[in-house]
Amino acid sequence: MAKDLQQFLDAEERVWSSLGVQPKDRRVALPSGAGVRVQEVGDGQPLIFIHGGSVGGTSWAHLAVRLEGVRCILIDRPGCALSDPVPGDPPRSIAEIHTHADGFLPDLLDALELEHAAIAASSYGGFFAVRGAAAAPQRVTKLVEYSWVVGAPSEAAPLTVRIGALPGMQALMTRIPMTRSMVKGALSQFGMGKAIESGAFDDLMLDWVHALMRHTETLANDVRSLPKVFTPIRGQNPDVLHADEVLAKLNMPALFLWGEEDPNGGAAVARQFAPRLPDAELVVIPGAEHAPWLDDMETCVTHTQAFLDQ
């Protein structure tokens, strides 16, 4: 698959230009030597955004530009967008993935020269946020989780995930050139359908994800390191679920802004999962899916802003 990084950069620039913002762009080095790409918007208290699977930091752009008095730090997770992959062999076993996730957030805070910060995350990024905050709770001031996170129970697996769990399918998926319509269909299955239909996830964002899939190694890197959240026979892998002893360590204030109709796990999962944290507030957003900040921006901005300002 031919790569043209400039096409990705151009698509990303068009997203930010449409929002009237030019983020500060830099790289920081983790202790492993891997470089992590960072984009920053705004000034004030730091809020680190950790994105979901097979996307990049720009996925948060529309929310970040709306927050006031906040230094929004949008990272590209290792292996995604413009960040380096995890050095050496990627973590494969659940134990290796847990170790990687436990150390990533503290290492990132060190690289950013921050003693502590608030964390915002979603989906697979939420897995890193929960594990990292449990490993170093004194370094996380507040935790904001947007809808379902990897490690929470799931009501059903999207079709793309079920197909990807079949032997050999993940490797095949990374070799097939992703068309724009394929990207649109996959996003819709994961819970972006309403945002695409409403135009909140607009053509510029769709072009950006398409360019990300075609012209970076994001998909291949994430497939190699993503835990087997679902298996073809057993369904959700119980080894990936967050244990009570992990969640009990999250003693910082936490806010869940959860899409009522998230296909990965909706309102019922939210009401079961959020109370397992010691100090969590849950807001179920009616009609919202997997990216509630796009389905209901005003609600997410209002609650996020109030939570951070407390």
MIMARPA-388092 format. One record per residue: z, x, y of N, C-alpha, C in turn. Coordinates in steps of 0.2 Angstrom, whole numbers, plus 2048, in hexadecimal, padded with zeros to 3 digits. Example, Ala and Ser with C-alpha at 12.3 -4.5 7.8 and 13.67 -1.06 7.14 Angstrom:
2
 n_c3 n_c1 n_c2 ca_c3 ca_c1 ca_c2 c_c3 c_c1 c_c2
  827  842  7E4   827   83E   7EA  827  842  7F0
  823  840  7F5   824   844   7FB  827  840  800
//
This chain:
310
 n_c3 n_c1 n_c2 ca_c3 ca_c1 ca_c2 c_c3 c_c1 c_c2
  800  804  7FA   800   800   800  800  804  806
  7FB  804  80A   7FA   808   810  800  806  815
  803  80B  818   808   80A   81D  806  80C  824
  807  808  829   805   809   830  80B  808  834
  810  80D  835   816   80B   838  815  809  83F
  810  80B  843   80E   809   849  80D  801  84A
  80B  7FE  845   80A   7F7   845  811  7F3  844
  815  7F6  841   81C   7F3   841  81F  7F4  847
  81F  7FA  84A   822   7FB   851  81F  7F7  856
  818  7F6  856   815   7F1   85B  817  7EA  85A
  818  7E8  854   81A   7E1   852  822  7E0  855
  826  7E5  854   82D   7E5   856  82D  7E5  85E
  829  7E9  861   829   7E9   868  827  7E2  86B
  822  7DF  868   820   7D8   86A  826  7D3  86A
  82A  7D4  865   830   7CF   864  835  7D0  86A
  837  7D7  86B   83B   7D8   871  838  7D6  878
  832  7D8  879   82F   7D6   87F  82F  7CF  880
  82E  7CB  87B   82E   7C3   87C  835  7C1  87E
  83A  7C5  87D   841   7C3   87F  843  7C6  885
  83F  7CA  888   840   7CE   88F  845  7D3  88E
  846  7D6  889   84B   7DB   888  848  7E2  884
  84A  7E7  886   848   7EE   883  84E  7F1  881
  850  7F0  87A   856   7F3   878  856  7FB  878
  85C  7FE  878   85D   805   878  85C  807  870
  858  80C  86F   856   80D   868  858  814  867
  85C  815  861   85E   81C   860  85F  81D  858
  861  822  856   863   824   84F  86A  827  84E
  86D  825  849   874   829   848  873  82B  841
  877  830  83F   877   833   839  87D  832  835
  87D  82F  82F   882   82E   82B  885  834  827
  88B  834  825   88D   83B   821  888  83D  81C
  885  838  819   880   83A   813  87A  83E  816
  879  83E  81D   873   841   820  86E  83C  821
  86E  836  81F   869   830   820  86A  82E  827
  864  82D  82A   864   82B   831  863  823  831
  867  820  836   867   819   836  865  817  83D
  860  813  83E   85D   811   844  861  80B  847
  863  80C  84E   867   808   851  863  805  857
  864  7FE  859   861   7FC   85F  867  7F8  862
  868  7F9  869   86E   7F6   86D  86B  7F2  872
  86F  7EC  873   86D   7E8   878  874  7E6  87C
  875  7E6  882   87A   7E3   886  880  7E9  886
  885  7E7  88A   88B   7EB   88B  891  7E7  88A
  896  7EB  888   89D   7E8   887  8A0  7EA  881
  8A4  7E5  87D   8A7   7E7   877  8A2  7E7  872
  8A2  7EC  86D   89D   7ED   868  89D  7E8  863
  897  7E6  861   896   7E1   85B  891  7E4  857
  892  7E6  851   88D   7E9   84D  88A  7E4  848
  883  7E3  848   880   7DE   844  87D  7E2  83E
  87E  7DF  838   87C   7E1   832  877  7DC  82F
  871  7DD  82E   86C   7D8   82C  86C  7D7  825
  868  7D2  823   868   7D0   81C  862  7D4  818
  860  7D2  812   85C   7D5   80E  855  7D6  811
  852  7DC  810   84B   7DD   811  848  7DB  818
  84D  7DC  81D   84A   7DB   824  84D  7E1  828
  84F  7E0  82F   851   7E6   833  855  7E3  839
  858  7E7  83D   85C   7E5   842  859  7E0  847
  853  7E1  848   84F   7DC   84D  850  7D5  84B
  852  7D3  844   853   7CD   842  858  7C9  846
  85C  7CD  849   862   7CA   84E  860  7C9  855
  85A  7CB  857   858   7CC   85E  85A  7C6  862
  858  7C0  860   858   7BA   864  860  7B8  865
  864  7BA  860   86B   7B8   861  86E  7BE  866
  86C  7C4  865   86F   7C9   868  86E  7C9  870
  868  7C7  872   867   7C6   879  86B  7C0  87C
  86E  7BC  879   871   7B6   87B  879  7B8  87C
  87B  7BD  879   882   7BE   87A  884  7C2  880
  889  7C0  884   88B   7C3   88A  891  7C7  889
  892  7CD  88D   897   7D1   88C  898  7D4  886
  893  7D5  882   893   7D8   87B  88E  7DE  87B
  890  7E3  878   88B   7E9   876  889  7E7  86F
  883  7E4  86E   880   7E3   868  87D  7E9  865
  880  7EB  85F   87D   7F1   85C  87A  7EE  855
  873  7EE  856   86F   7EC   850  86C  7F2  84C
  86F  7F2  846   86D   7F8   842  867  7F6  83D
  863  7FB  83B   85F   7FA   835  863  7FD  82F
  865  7F9  82A   868   7FB   824  864  801  821
  868  805  81E   864   80B   81A  85F  808  816
  859  80B  817   853   809   813  84F  804  816
  852  801  81B   84E   7FB   81E  84B  7FD  825
  845  7FA  827   842   7FB   82D  841  803  82E
  845  805  834   844   80D   835  84A  811  833
  84E  80E  82F   854   813   82D  852  816  826
  855  81C  825   853   820   81F  856  81C  819
  854  81D  813   857   81A   80D  85D  81E  80B
  861  81B  807   867   81F   804  864  825  801
  867  82B  802   865   831   7FF  866  831  7F8
  861  834  7F4   862   835   7ED  860  82E  7E9
  863  82E  7E3   861   827   7E0  865  822  7E3
  862  81C  7E4   865   816   7E7  86B  814  7E2
  870  811  7E5   875   80E   7E1  872  808  7DC
  874  808  7D6   871   803   7D2  876  7FE  7CE
  87C  801  7CC   881   7FD   7C9  885  7FA  7CE
  888  7F4  7CC   88C   7F1   7D1  892  7F5  7D4
  895  7FA  7CF   89A   7FE   7D2  897  803  7D7
  891  806  7D6   88E   80A   7DB  88C  807  7E1
  88A  800  7E1   888   7FC   7E7  88F  7FB  7EB
  894  7F9  7E7   89B   7F8   7EA  89D  7FE  7EE
  89C  804  7EB   89F   80A   7EE  89A  80C  7F4
  894  80B  7F4   88F   80C   7FA  891  807  7FF
  892  800  7FE   894   7FB   803  89B  7FD  806
  8A0  7FF  802   8A6   800   804  8A6  806  80A
  8A2  80B  809   8A2   811   80D  89D  810  813
  898  80B  813   893   80B   818  896  809  81F
  89A  804  81F   89C   802   826  8A1  807  829
  8A6  80A  826   8AA   810   829  8A5  816  82B
  8A0  817  827   89C   81D   828  898  81B  82F
  895  815  82F   892   813   835  896  813  83B
  89C  811  83B   8A0   811   841  8A1  818  843
  8A2  81D  83E   8A3   824   840  89D  826  843
  897  825  841   890   827   843  88F  824  84A
  892  81E  84C   891   81B   852  897  81D  857
  89B  821  855   8A1   824   858  8A5  81E  85B
  8A6  819  856   8AB   813   858  8B1  813  853
  8B7  813  856   8BD   813   852  8BD  80C  84E
  8BB  807  852   8BB   800   84F  8B6  7FC  853
  8B4  7F6  850   8AF   7F1   853  8AF  7EB  84F
  8AC  7E6  852   8AB   7DF   84F  8A5  7E0  84B
  8A4  7DC  846   89E   7DC   841  89B  7D5  841
  895  7D5  841   891   7CF   840  88C  7D0  83A
  88B  7CB  836   887   7CD   830  885  7C6  82D
  880  7C7  828   87D   7C1   825  87A  7C3  81E
  87A  7BF  819   877   7C0   813  879  7C6  810
  874  7CB  80E   876   7D1   80B  87A  7D6  810
  879  7D5  816   87D   7D8   81B  884  7D6  81B
  885  7D0  819   88C   7CD   818  890  7D1  813
  88C  7D3  80D   88F   7D6   808  892  7DD  80A
  88E  7E1  80E   890   7E7   811  896  7E6  816
  896  7E0  81A   89B   7DF   81F  8A2  7DE  81B
  8A2  7D9  816   8A8   7D8   813  8AB  7DE  80F
  8A7  7E1  80B   8A9   7E7   808  8AB  7ED  80C
  8A8  7EE  812   8AA   7F3   817  8B0  7F1  81A
  8B1  7EB  81C   8B7   7E9   820  8BD  7E9  81B
  8BC  7E7  815   8C1   7E8   810  8C4  7EF  80F
  8BF  7F4  80F   8C0   7FB   80E  8C4  7FE  814
  8C2  7FC  81A   8C5   7FE   820  8C7  7F9  825
  8CB  7F5  823   8CD   7EF   828  8CF  7F1  82E
  8D2  7F7  82F   8D5   7F9   836  8CF  7FA  83B
  8C9  7FB  838   8C4   7FD   83C  8BF  7F7  83E
  8C1  7F1  83C   8BD   7EB   83D  8C1  7E6  841
  8C0  7E5  847   8C4   7E1   84C  8C3  7D9  84A
  8BC  7D7  849   8BB   7D0   847  8B5  7D0  843
  8B4  7CB  83F   8AE   7CA   83B  8AB  7C4  83C
  8A4  7C4  83D   8A0   7BE   83E  89B  7BE  838
  89B  7B9  834   896   7B8   82F  892  7B2  830
  88B  7B3  830   887   7AD   831  884  7AB  82A
  886  7A5  828   884   7A2   822  886  7A5  81C
  883  7A4  816   884   7A6   810  884  7AE  810
  888  7B1  80C   888   7B9   80B  888  7BA  804
  884  7C0  803   884   7C2   7FC  88B  7C4  7FA
  88E  7C1  7F4   894   7C2   7F2  898  7BC  7F2
  896  7B7  7F5   898   7B0   7F5  895  7AC  7F0
  898  7A7  7ED   895   7A3   7E8  88E  7A0  7EA
  88A  79E  7E6   883   79C   7E8  882  795  7E4
  87F  790  7E8   87D   78A   7E4  877  78A  7E0
  872  78F  7E3   86C   78F   7DF  868  795  7E2
  864  798  7DE   860   79E   7E0  859  79C  7E2
  857  79E  7E8   850   79D   7EA  84B  79F  7E5
  845  79C  7E4   840   79E   7DF  83F  7A5  7DF
  83E  7A8  7E5   83C   7AF   7E6  841  7B3  7E2
  847  7B2  7E3   84D   7B6   7E0  84D  7B5  7D9
  84B  7AF  7D6   84B   7AE   7CF  846  7B1  7CC
  840  7B1  7CF   83A   7B5   7CC  83B  7BC  7CD
  83E  7BF  7D2   840   7C6   7D3  845  7C9  7CE
  849  7C4  7CB   84E   7C6   7C6  84B  7C8  7BF
  844  7C5  7BE   841   7C7   7B8  840  7CE  7B7
  840  7D1  7B1   83F   7D8   7B0  838  7DA  7B2
  838  7DF  7B6   832   7E2   7B9  82F  7DF  7BF
  832  7D9  7C1   82F   7D5   7C6  831  7D9  7CD
  837  7DB  7CE   838   7DF   7D4  834  7E4  7D6
  832  7E9  7D1   82E   7EE   7D2  827  7EC  7D4
  825  7E6  7D0   81E   7E4   7D2  81E  7E1  7D9
  823  7DD  7DB   823   7DA   7E1  822  7E0  7E7
  825  7E6  7E6   825   7EB   7EB  81E  7EE  7EB
  819  7ED  7E6   813   7EF   7E6  80D  7EB  7E9
  80F  7E4  7E9   80A   7DF   7EB  80A  7DF  7F3
  804  7E0  7F6   804   7E0   7FE  806  7D9  800
  80B  7D8  804   80D   7D2   807  809  7CF  80C
  806  7C9  80B   802   7C6   810  807  7C2  815
  805  7C0  81A   809   7BC   81F  80B  7B6  81C
  807  7B2  818   809   7AC   815  80E  7AD  810
  80E  7B3  80C   813   7B4   807  819  7B5  80A
  819  7B9  810   820   7BA   814  823  7B3  816
  81E  7AF  819   821   7A9   81B  824  7A5  816
  820  7A5  810   823   7A1   80A  82A  7A3  808
  82A  7AA  807   831   7AD   805  836  7AB  80A
  835  7AC  810   83A   7AA   815  83C  7A3  815
  837  79F  814   839   798   813  83E  796  80D
  83C  799  808   840   798   802  847  79B  803
  848  7A0  807   84F   7A3   808  853  79F  80D
  850  79B  810   854   797   815  852  798  81C
  84B  799  81D   849   79A   824  843  795  826
  843  790  821   83D   78B   822  83E  787  828
  844  784  82A   845   780   830  844  785  836
  846  78B  836   845   78F   83C  83E  791  83D
  83A  791  838   833   792   838  82F  78C  83B
  831  786  838   82E   780   83A  830  77E  842
  836  780  844   837   77E   84B  835  783  850
  832  789  84D   830   78E   852  836  793  854
  83C  792  852   841   796   854  840  79D  851
  83D  79D  84B   83B   7A3   848  833  7A3  849
  831  7A6  84E   82A   7A5   851  825  7AA  84E
  81F  7A9  850   81A   7AD   84D  81B  7B5  84E
  81E  7B7  854   81F   7BE   855  824  7C0  850
  82A  7BC  84E   82E   7BE   849  82B  7BF  842
  827  7BA  841   823   7BA   83A  81F  7C0  83A
  81B  7C2  83F   817   7C8   83F  81B  7CE  83E
  821  7CE  841   826   7D4   841  828  7D5  839
  82A  7CF  836   82C   7D0   82F  826  7D2  82B
  820  7CF  82C   81A   7D1   828  819  7D8  829
  819  7DB  82F   818   7E2   830  81D  7E6  82D
  824  7E4  82D   829   7E7   82A  828  7E8  822
  825  7E3  81F   824   7E3   818  81E  7E7  816
  819  7E7  81B   813   7EB   819  813  7F2  81B
  817  7F4  820   816   7FA   823  81C  7FE  823
  821  7FC  820   827   800   81F  829  800  817
  82E  804  815   830   804   80E  836  7FF  80D
  837  7FA  812   83D   7F6   812  83E  7F2  80B
  839  7EF  809   839   7EB   803  83B  7EF  7FD
  837  7F5  7FC   838   7F9   7F6  83F  7FC  7F6
  841  7FE  7FC   848   801   7FC  84D  7FC  7FB
  84D  7F6  7FD   852   7F1   7FC  852  7EF  7F5
  84C  7EE  7F2   84B   7EC   7EB  84F  7F1  7E6
  84E  7F8  7E8   851   7FD   7E4  859  7FD  7E4
  85B  7FB  7EA   863   7FB   7EB  866  7F5  7EB
  863  7EF  7EB   866   7E9   7EB  86A  7E7  7E5
  870  7E5  7E5   873   7E3   7DF  870  7DD  7DB
  870  7DC  7D5   86D   7D7   7D1  872  7D0  7D2
  870  7CD  7D8   874   7C7   7DA  873  7C2  7D5
  86D  7C1  7D3   86B   7BC   7CE  868  7BF  7C8
  869  7BC  7C2   866   7BE   7BC  862  7B9  7B9
  85D  7BA  7B5   858   7B4   7B3  85C  7AF  7AE
  861  7B2  7AB   865   7AE   7A6  86B  7AB  7A8
  86F  7B0  7AB   876   7AE   7AD  876  7AA  7B4
  871  7AB  7B8   871   7A8   7BE  875  7AD  7C3
  879  7AB  7C7   87D   7B0   7CC  881  7B5  7C8
  881  7BB  7CA   884   7C0   7C6  88B  7C0  7C9
  890  7BF  7C4   897   7BE   7C6  89A  7C5  7C9
  897  7CB  7C7   899   7D1   7C9  898  7D3  7D0
  894  7CF  7D3   892   7D0   7DA  897  7CC  7DF
  89A  7C7  7DC   89E   7C2   7E0  8A4  7C6  7E3
  8A6  7C5  7E9   8AC   7C8   7EC  8B2  7C5  7E9
  8B6  7CA  7E6   8BD   7C8   7E3  8C2  7C7  7E9
  8C7  7C3  7E6   8CC   7C0   7EB  8D0  7C6  7EE
  8D1  7CC  7EA   8D5   7D1   7ED  8D1  7D5  7F2
  8CA  7D5  7F2   8C6   7D7   7F7  8C6  7D3  7FE
  8C6  7CD  7FD   8C6   7C8   803  8CD  7C8  806
  8D2  7C9  802   8D9   7C9   805  8DA  7CF  80A
  8D6  7D4  809   8D6   7DA   80E  8D3  7D9  815
  8D0  7D3  815   8CC   7D2   81C  8D1  7CE  820
  8D6  7D2  823   8DB   7CF   827  8D9  7CE  82E
  8D3  7D0  830   8D1   7CF   837  8CF  7C8  838
  8CF  7C5  83E   8CC   7BF   83F  8C4  7BE  83D
  8C3  7B9  839   8BC   7B8   837  8B9  7B2  839
  8B3  7B1  83A   8AF   7AB   83C  8A9  7AA  838
  8A9  7A5  834   8A3   7A3   831  89F  79E  834
  898  79F  836   894   79A   839  88F  799  833
  890  794  82F   88C   793   829  888  78D  829
  881  78E  827   87C   789   827  87E  784  822
  87E  77D  824   880   778   81F  87B  778  819
  875  779  81A   86F   779   815  86D  77F  813
  871  785  814   86F   78B   811  86D  78A  80A
  867  78C  808   865   78B   801  869  790  7FC
  86B  795  7FE   86F   79A   7FA  876  797  7F9
  879  793  7FD   87F   790   7FD  881  78D  803
  882  786  803   883   783   809  88A  781  80B
  88B  77B  80D   891   779   810  897  779  80A
  895  777  804   89A   777   7FF  89D  77E  7FE
  898  783  7FD   89A   78A   7FC  89E  78C  802
  89C  78B  808   8A0   78D   80E  8A7  78B  80E
  8A8  785  80C   8AF   782   80D  8B3  785  807
  8B0  787  802   8B4   78B   7FC  8B5  792  7FE
  8B0  795  801   8B1   79C   802  8B5  79F  808
  8B4  79C  80E   8B7   79E   814  8BE  79E  813
  8C2  799  810   8C9   799   810  8CC  79E  80C
  8C8  7A2  808   8CB   7A7   804  8CC  7AE  808
  8CA  7AE  80F   8CC   7B3   813  8D2  7B1  817
  8D6  7B6  818   8DD   7B5   81B  8DD  7B1  822
  8D8  7B3  826   8D7   7B0   82D  8D0  7AE  82F
  8CE  7A9  82C   8C7   7A7   82D  8C6  7A0  830
  8C1  7A0  834   8BF   79A   837  8B8  798  835
  8B7  792  833   8B1   790   830  8AE  78A  835
  8A7  78C  836   8A3   787   83A  89D  785  836
  89D  77F  833   897   77D   82F  892  77A  834
  88C  77D  834   887   77B   839  882  776  836
  882  76F  838   87E   76A   835  877  76C  835
  873  76B  830   86C   76C   82F  86A  773  82F
  86E  778  830   86C   77F   831  86B  782  82A
  867  787  829   866   78A   823  869  791  823
  865  796  821   868   79D   81F  868  7A1  826
  865  79F  82B   865   7A3   831  867  79E  837
  86E  79C  837   870   797   83B  86F  798  843
  86F  79F  844   86E   7A1   84B  867  79F  84E
  863  79E  849   85C   79B   84B  85B  794  84B
  85F  791  846   85E   78A   845  862  786  84B
  868  789  84D   86C   786   852  86F  78C  856
  86B  78F  85B   86D   794   85F  873  793  863
  873  78D  866   878   78B   86B  87F  78B  868
  880  788  862   886   788   85E  888  78F  85C
  884  793  85A   885   79A   858  887  79E  85E
  884  79E  863   886   7A2   869  88C  7A0  86C
  88D  799  86C   894   797   86F  89A  799  86B
  899  798  864   89F   79A   860  8A0  7A1  85F
  89A  7A5  85F   89B   7AC   85F  89E  7AF  865
  89C  7AC  86B   89E   7AF   871  8A6  7AD  872
  8A8  7A7  870   8AF   7A5   871  8B3  7AA  86C
  8B1  7AB  866   8B4   7AE   861  8B5  7B6  863
  8B0  7B9  866   8B1   7C0   868  8B5  7C0  86F
  8B5  7BB  873   8B9   7BB   879  8C0  7BA  878
  8C2  7B7  872   8C9   7B6   871  8CE  7BC  872
//
